[in-house]
Amino acid sequence: MPLYPLTFQPIFKERVWGGRRLAELYGKQLPPDVPIGESWEVTDRPEGVSVITNGPLAGKDLHWLMEHHAAEMLGPAKSQDGRFPLLVKLLDAQDDLSLQVHPPAHVAASLKGEPKTEMWYVAQATPEALIYVGLKNGVTKEEFERKVRDGSVADCFHRHTIQTGDAMFLPSGRVHAIGAGSVLFEIQQNSDTTYRVFDWNRVGLDGKPRDLHIEQAMASIDFNDFEPAKMTASNSSSSSLSRRSLVDHELFSVDHLSLPPKSSLPLEHKGPLVVAATQNSVTLHSAGQPVHLSAGKFTVIPASVSEVTLQTSEMTGAGVLVAEAR
């Protein structure tokens, strides 16, 4: 049976810094009375595998597809140890996340972790929202280590205020954190290794301080990574189609499309695509399998699905993220 554009059931993750914005913004059916920080939208992890919700394969999961249809799913893209190469999330940061780092490939194995390169796209942000990314100019490893010990390491982090449409690339080894007051789309290498260097002296959901990973973090941080620039929101007119390249990396590429009303755009690809609506709604047409994506909804287009077109309504345009695994 030929594959087709696939939709999946989100997997919700309770986090001490989470909230309820994913229900308010995107109609996610969150479990009641708990702070949800992450919605895993496309995942092939031991701790969570996406289940298909549409078409003849409904009820099967993404790992089953990788076991039985890897060539059709991936094309020339590489798997992550036999699993789908991308992990895609929505994040609701209603409190500051920990100051953290993910290990680069050259040290991950020695630390018994997985490398993790990722990117953020800002879907919504309060006027005070910010991100911590990279080191302030001139911060040395010795100063960083000293400030870890005295509890002031946040002073070492470079900060950006953010607004809707901003984006940030985070190669493994780059220190970072999301500040309170934002909702983000996160596209990343299939990994879940995080080393915390500071967690704001708070307790976790169990009432105990969350673990820090100072030794692993110090081995992972790129201490030559000073004040990286964010990608600022586009000011393109809503009446014209625009494509903004956010990431062009050996692991994946990410573009943001601004589609005006009554537009139709073919998508060309070699590897699998993850397509998500960031604003309003769009319909994806392919081989008689239309998929309607409202804001906050995702689909995976297998590499073997060749003809794919995005279409907007006569009344409204749409914002769309398109990520291709490599």
C-alpha positions as CSV (number, residue, x, y, z in Angstrom):
1,M,0.0,0.0,0.0
2,P,1.5,3.4,-0.9
3,L,2.1,5.8,1.9
4,Y,0.3,9.2,2.3
5,P,0.5,12.3,4.4
6,L,0.2,11.2,8.0
7,T,-1.3,12.9,11.1
8,F,-0.6,11.8,14.7
9,Q,-2.0,11.9,18.2
10,P,-0.1,14.4,20.3
11,I,1.7,13.1,23.5
12,F,1.5,15.6,26.4
13,K,4.3,16.0,28.9
14,E,3.7,17.6,32.4
15,R,6.5,20.1,33.2
16,V,7.0,22.3,36.2
17,W,7.4,25.3,33.9
18,G,4.3,24.5,31.7
19,G,0.8,25.9,31.6
20,R,-2.5,25.6,29.6
21,R,-1.8,27.7,26.6
22,L,-1.7,24.8,24.2
23,A,-5.4,24.3,24.9
24,E,-6.3,28.0,24.6
25,L,-4.3,28.6,21.3
26,Y,-4.7,25.3,19.5
27,G,-7.5,23.4,21.1
28,K,-5.3,20.6,22.5
29,Q,-7.2,18.2,24.7
30,L,-4.9,18.5,27.7
31,P,-5.3,16.4,30.8
32,P,-7.0,18.5,33.5
33,D,-5.4,20.5,36.3
34,V,-1.7,19.9,35.4
35,P,0.9,22.1,33.9
36,I,1.6,20.9,30.3
37,G,4.9,22.1,29.0
38,E,5.4,20.0,25.9
39,S,3.2,18.4,23.3
40,W,5.2,15.9,21.3
41,E,3.7,16.1,17.9
42,V,6.0,13.8,15.9
43,T,8.0,11.4,18.0
44,D,9.7,8.0,17.6
45,R,11.3,7.7,21.1
46,P,11.3,4.9,23.6
47,E,9.5,7.2,26.0
48,G,6.8,8.2,23.4
49,V,5.9,7.1,19.9
50,S,3.4,8.9,17.7
51,V,0.2,7.0,16.8
52,I,-1.3,7.6,13.3
53,T,-4.8,9.1,13.3
54,N,-5.7,9.2,9.6
55,G,-6.2,6.9,6.7
56,P,-5.7,3.1,6.3
57,L,-2.8,3.0,8.7
58,A,-4.7,4.7,11.6
59,G,-3.7,2.9,14.9
60,K,-0.2,2.0,13.7
61,D,2.7,4.1,15.0
62,L,5.7,5.9,13.7
63,H,8.1,3.3,14.9
64,W,6.1,0.6,13.1
65,L,6.5,2.6,9.9
66,M,10.2,2.8,10.4
67,E,10.4,-0.9,10.9
68,H,8.3,-1.8,7.9
69,H,8.5,1.1,5.5
70,A,11.8,2.9,6.3
71,A,12.9,3.4,2.7
72,E,9.5,4.9,1.7
73,M,9.5,7.1,4.8
74,L,13.1,8.4,4.6
75,G,14.3,8.3,1.0
76,P,17.9,9.6,1.1
77,A,17.5,10.9,4.7
78,K,19.3,9.1,7.5
79,S,17.5,7.4,10.4
80,Q,18.5,8.0,14.1
81,D,19.6,4.5,15.1
82,G,16.6,3.0,13.2
83,R,14.2,5.6,14.4
84,F,12.6,8.6,12.6
85,P,15.3,11.3,12.6
86,L,13.2,14.3,13.9
87,L,11.4,15.0,17.1
88,V,8.9,17.9,16.8
89,K,7.2,19.6,19.7
90,L,5.0,22.5,20.8
91,L,6.4,24.2,24.0
92,D,4.4,26.2,26.5
93,A,6.9,28.1,28.7
94,Q,4.9,29.9,31.5
95,D,7.9,29.9,33.7
96,D,11.7,30.0,32.9
97,L,13.2,26.7,31.8
98,S,16.4,25.5,33.3
99,L,19.7,26.9,31.9
100,Q,21.0,24.0,29.9
101,V,23.0,22.5,27.1
102,H,22.8,19.4,24.9
103,P,26.0,17.4,24.1
104,P,27.7,17.8,20.7
105,A,28.3,14.6,18.8
106,H,32.0,14.4,19.6
107,V,31.4,14.1,23.3
108,A,27.9,12.6,23.6
109,A,28.9,9.0,23.5
110,S,31.5,9.4,26.2
111,L,28.9,11.0,28.4
112,K,26.4,8.2,27.6
113,G,24.1,10.8,26.0
114,E,22.7,11.7,22.6
115,P,23.7,14.8,20.5
116,K,20.8,17.2,20.1
117,T,20.7,20.1,17.6
118,E,17.4,22.0,17.5
119,M,15.6,25.2,16.5
120,W,12.8,27.3,17.9
121,Y,10.1,29.2,16.1
122,V,8.2,31.7,18.3
123,A,4.4,31.3,17.9
124,Q,3.4,33.7,20.6
125,A,5.3,35.8,23.2
126,T,4.4,38.3,25.9
127,P,6.1,41.7,25.7
128,E,8.5,40.6,28.5
129,A,9.4,37.2,27.0
130,L,13.0,36.4,26.2
131,I,15.4,33.6,25.4
132,Y,18.8,32.9,26.8
133,V,21.2,31.8,24.0
134,G,24.9,31.5,24.0
135,L,27.4,33.3,26.2
136,K,27.9,37.0,26.7
137,N,31.0,38.3,25.0
138,G,34.2,37.6,26.9
139,V,32.8,35.0,29.4
140,T,35.5,32.4,30.1
141,K,35.1,28.8,31.2
142,E,36.7,29.7,34.5
143,E,34.2,32.5,35.1
144,F,31.3,30.4,34.1
145,E,32.4,27.6,36.5
146,R,32.8,30.1,39.3
147,K,29.3,31.5,38.8
148,V,27.8,28.0,38.7
149,R,29.2,27.6,42.2
150,D,27.9,30.9,43.5
151,G,24.5,30.6,41.9
152,S,24.9,33.6,39.5
153,V,25.6,31.7,36.2
154,A,22.5,33.3,34.5
155,D,24.7,36.4,34.3
156,C,26.9,34.6,31.8
157,F,24.0,34.0,29.3
158,H,23.3,36.2,26.3
159,R,19.6,37.3,26.2
160,H,17.2,38.2,23.4
161,T,13.7,39.6,23.7
162,I,11.4,37.8,21.3
163,Q,8.2,38.3,19.4
164,T,6.0,36.2,17.2
165,G,7.8,35.0,14.1
166,D,11.3,35.1,15.6
167,A,13.4,32.0,15.3
168,M,16.6,30.6,16.8
169,F,19.0,27.9,15.8
170,L,20.6,25.9,18.6
171,P,23.4,23.6,17.6
172,S,24.4,21.1,20.2
173,G,26.9,22.7,22.6
174,R,25.1,26.0,22.7
175,V,23.9,27.0,26.2
176,H,20.3,28.1,26.2
177,A,16.9,28.4,28.0
178,I,13.5,29.7,27.2
179,G,12.2,32.4,29.4
180,A,8.7,32.7,30.8
181,G,5.8,33.9,28.6
182,S,6.2,32.2,25.2
183,V,4.8,29.4,23.1
184,L,7.2,27.8,20.6
185,F,7.5,25.3,17.8
186,E,10.6,23.1,18.4
187,I,12.1,21.0,15.6
188,Q,15.1,18.9,16.7
189,Q,17.3,15.9,16.1
190,N,15.7,12.8,17.6
191,S,17.3,13.0,21.1
192,D,16.2,13.8,24.6
193,T,19.6,14.4,26.4
194,T,19.6,17.6,28.4
195,Y,22.3,18.7,30.9
196,R,21.1,21.4,33.4
197,V,23.5,23.9,34.8
198,F,21.0,26.0,36.8
199,D,17.3,25.6,37.6
200,W,16.5,28.9,39.5
201,N,16.6,27.2,42.9
202,R,13.1,25.7,42.5
203,V,11.7,22.3,43.2
204,G,10.2,19.9,40.6
205,L,6.8,18.4,40.4
206,D,7.7,15.9,43.1
207,G,8.6,18.8,45.5
208,K,12.4,18.1,45.3
209,P,15.1,20.1,43.6
210,R,15.6,18.8,40.0
211,D,19.0,17.2,39.2
212,L,21.8,19.3,37.8
213,H,24.5,17.9,35.5
214,I,27.4,20.2,36.0
215,E,30.2,17.9,35.0
216,Q,28.5,16.8,31.8
217,A,27.4,20.3,31.0
218,M,30.9,21.7,31.3
219,A,32.2,19.0,29.0
220,S,29.5,19.9,26.4
221,I,29.4,23.7,26.3
222,D,31.0,25.5,23.4
223,F,32.9,28.2,25.3
224,N,33.6,30.1,22.0
225,D,29.9,30.6,21.3
226,F,29.3,34.3,22.0
227,E,26.0,36.2,21.5
228,P,24.5,34.4,18.5
229,A,21.9,36.3,16.5
230,K,18.3,35.4,16.4
231,M,16.3,35.4,13.1
232,T,13.8,38.3,13.4
233,A,10.2,38.1,12.4
234,S,9.5,38.8,8.7
235,N,7.7,42.0,7.7
236,S,6.5,40.6,4.4
237,S,3.1,41.6,3.2
238,S,0.3,39.2,3.8
239,S,-0.9,39.7,0.2
240,S,2.2,38.1,-1.3
241,L,3.8,34.6,-0.9
242,S,7.1,34.5,0.9
243,R,9.5,31.8,2.0
244,R,12.0,32.4,4.8
245,S,14.9,29.9,5.3
246,L,15.4,29.4,9.1
247,V,17.7,26.4,9.2
248,D,19.9,24.8,6.5
249,H,21.9,22.2,8.3
250,E,23.2,18.7,7.5
251,L,20.5,17.2,9.8
252,F,17.5,19.1,8.7
253,S,16.3,22.3,7.0
254,V,13.4,24.5,8.1
255,D,11.5,27.1,6.1
256,H,8.7,29.4,7.1
257,L,6.1,30.1,4.4
258,S,3.7,33.0,4.4
259,L,0.8,32.1,2.1
260,P,-1.7,34.7,1.0
261,P,-5.4,33.9,0.5
262,K,-6.3,31.9,-2.6
263,S,-2.8,30.6,-3.0
264,S,-1.5,27.2,-4.1
265,L,2.1,26.1,-3.6
266,P,3.7,22.8,-4.6
267,L,6.2,21.4,-2.1
268,E,9.4,19.8,-3.5
269,H,11.3,17.4,-1.3
270,K,13.7,14.4,-1.3
271,G,13.5,13.4,2.4
272,P,10.4,13.3,4.7
273,L,8.7,16.6,5.5
274,V,7.1,17.7,8.7
275,V,4.5,20.4,7.9
276,A,2.8,22.5,10.5
277,A,0.4,25.5,10.4
278,T,1.6,28.3,12.6
279,Q,-1.2,30.7,11.8
280,N,-4.7,30.2,10.5
281,S,-5.2,27.1,8.4
282,V,-4.0,25.4,5.3
283,T,-5.0,22.3,3.3
284,L,-2.4,19.9,2.0
285,H,-3.4,18.0,-1.2
286,S,-1.6,14.8,-2.2
287,A,-2.8,11.8,-4.2
288,G,-6.4,12.1,-3.2
289,Q,-5.6,12.5,0.5
290,P,-6.3,16.0,1.6
291,V,-5.2,17.0,5.1
292,H,-6.6,20.1,6.8
293,L,-4.1,21.8,9.2
294,S,-5.4,24.4,11.6
295,A,-2.8,26.3,13.6
296,G,-0.9,24.0,15.9
297,K,-1.6,20.9,13.8
298,F,1.1,18.8,12.0
299,T,1.5,16.3,9.3
300,V,4.4,14.1,8.1
301,I,4.9,13.6,4.4
302,P,6.9,10.4,3.6
303,A,9.7,10.8,1.1
304,S,7.8,8.5,-1.3
305,V,4.9,10.9,-1.6
306,S,6.0,13.0,-4.6
307,E,3.2,15.4,-5.4
308,V,2.2,17.7,-2.5
309,T,0.4,21.1,-2.7
310,L,-0.5,23.6,0.0
311,Q,-3.6,25.5,-0.5
312,T,-5.2,28.4,1.4
313,S,-8.8,29.5,1.5
314,E,-10.3,32.4,-0.4
315,M,-10.6,34.4,2.7
316,T,-7.4,33.9,4.8
317,G,-3.8,33.2,4.3
318,A,-1.7,31.0,6.5
319,G,1.7,30.6,8.1
320,V,3.4,27.3,7.6
321,L,6.6,25.6,8.9
322,V,8.2,23.1,6.6
323,A,11.0,20.9,8.0
324,E,12.9,18.3,5.8
325,A,15.0,15.6,7.4
326,R,18.3,14.9,5.7
